[in-house]
Amino acid sequence: MTASIRSLRFACAAALAAVAIAPPAFAEEPSYTFVEAGYQTIDQDDPIDSVDGVTLGGSLAVTENVHVFARYFDGSADFSFAGFSGDVDVTQWALGAGLN
């Protein structure tokens, strides 16, 4: 038996084992109540060179099927275009609700 056939059989056995183990992992429903914080950075070419800032967000399950969420971003963007360069403050809010 060649090594490639053995590795193929091993891969098939591993995939079958993963499928057999997976259902309990998916049994729990997702949680819509959470808080998150982070730092975002975007590095790109002209005209905006980079965007850096802090982000905060969260979601709250109001009922079993409804949740509300909020996100906040505060940062700055460096740009250079046609010989001009500068820095712009960026603030972004997002508020909403969702059905699950």
C-alpha positions as a printed NumPy array, in Angstrom:
array([[  0.   ,   0.   ,   0.   ],
       [  1.497,   3.351,  -0.972],
       [  1.94 ,   6.261,   1.399],
       [ -0.6  ,   8.387,  -0.458],
       [ -3.347,   5.764,  -0.016],
       [ -2.497,   5.449,   3.69 ],
       [ -2.632,   9.216,   4.142],
       [ -5.951,   9.337,   2.246],
       [ -7.406,   6.636,   4.5  ],
       [ -6.133,   8.468,   7.572],
       [ -7.694,  11.729,   6.339],
       [-11.041,   9.985,   5.743],
       [-10.955,   8.385,   9.201],
       [-10.127,  11.742,  10.796],
       [-12.977,  13.431,   8.918],
       [-15.452,  10.745,  10.036],
       [-14.277,  11.103,  13.647],
       [-14.704,  14.884,  13.454],
       [-18.249,  14.497,  12.095],
       [-19.101,  12.054,  14.892],
       [-17.783,  14.425,  17.574],
       [-19.182,  17.671,  16.076],
       [-22.942,  17.462,  16.918],
       [-22.491,  18.083,  20.675],
       [-20.334,  21.111,  19.878],
       [-23.123,  22.646,  17.794],
       [-25.887,  21.855,  20.306],
       [-25.471,  25.107,  22.261],
       [-27.242,  28.16 ,  20.843],
       [-25.246,  31.332,  20.21 ],
       [-25.283,  34.013,  22.888],
       [-26.418,  37.49 ,  21.873],
       [-25.219,  39.141,  25.104],
       [-21.565,  40.186,  24.987],
       [-19.137,  43.11 ,  25.358],
       [-16.033,  43.594,  23.233],
       [-13.14 ,  46.044,  23.03 ],
       [-10.236,  46.257,  20.659],
       [ -7.727,  48.236,  18.663],
       [ -8.095,  48.482,  14.897],
       [ -5.472,  49.466,  12.389],
       [ -5.795,  49.639,   8.615],
       [ -2.695,  50.206,   6.498],
       [ -3.299,  50.95 ,   2.823],
       [ -2.014,  53.011,  -0.076],
       [ -3.106,  56.443,  -1.346],
       [ -5.085,  58.511,  -0.61 ],
       [ -5.536,  57.252,   2.969],
       [ -2.283,  55.869,   4.377],
       [ -3.55 ,  54.438,   7.66 ],
       [ -6.471,  54.417,  10.075],
       [ -5.875,  53.6  ,  13.749],
       [ -8.286,  53.639,  16.657],
       [-10.077,  52.036,  19.566],
       [-13.366,  50.204,  19.181],
       [-15.965,  49.283,  21.795],
       [-19.125,  47.319,  21.252],
       [-21.672,  45.027,  22.684],
       [-24.987,  43.303,  22.31 ],
       [-27.802,  42.574,  24.748],
       [-30.447,  39.876,  24.347],
       [-33.744,  41.613,  25.201],
       [-35.906,  38.533,  24.67 ],
       [-35.231,  35.041,  23.356],
       [-35.537,  36.3  ,  19.749],
       [-34.593,  40.013,  19.912],
       [-31.284,  41.708,  20.675],
       [-29.957,  45.276,  20.545],
       [-26.375,  46.252,  19.758],
       [-24.06 ,  49.258,  19.815],
       [-20.595,  49.919,  18.39 ],
       [-18.234,  52.871,  18.831],
       [-14.986,  53.65 ,  17.002],
       [-12.667,  56.56 ,  17.803],
       [ -9.449,  57.003,  15.856],
       [ -7.497,  58.995,  13.33 ],
       [ -6.698,  58.672,   9.634],
       [ -3.457,  59.819,   8.018],
       [ -3.724,  60.815,   4.372],
       [ -1.583,  62.126,   1.54 ],
       [ -3.046,  63.207,  -1.775],
       [ -1.649,  65.369,  -4.588],
       [  1.167,  66.719,  -2.429],
       [ -1.056,  67.444,   0.569],
       [ -0.932,  65.402,   3.746],
       [ -2.704,  65.551,   7.052],
       [ -4.527,  63.834,   9.87 ],
       [ -8.302,  63.519,  10.309],
       [-10.113,  62.425,  13.472],
       [-12.649,  59.666,  12.88 ],
       [-15.606,  58.846,  15.145],
       [-18.224,  56.271,  14.214],
       [-21.357,  55.082,  16.023],
       [-23.638,  52.195,  15.14 ],
       [-26.857,  51.364,  16.972],
       [-29.348,  48.719,  15.989],
       [-31.559,  45.79 ,  16.787],
       [-31.753,  42.295,  15.401],
       [-33.921,  39.196,  15.254],
       [-32.444,  35.781,  15.876]])
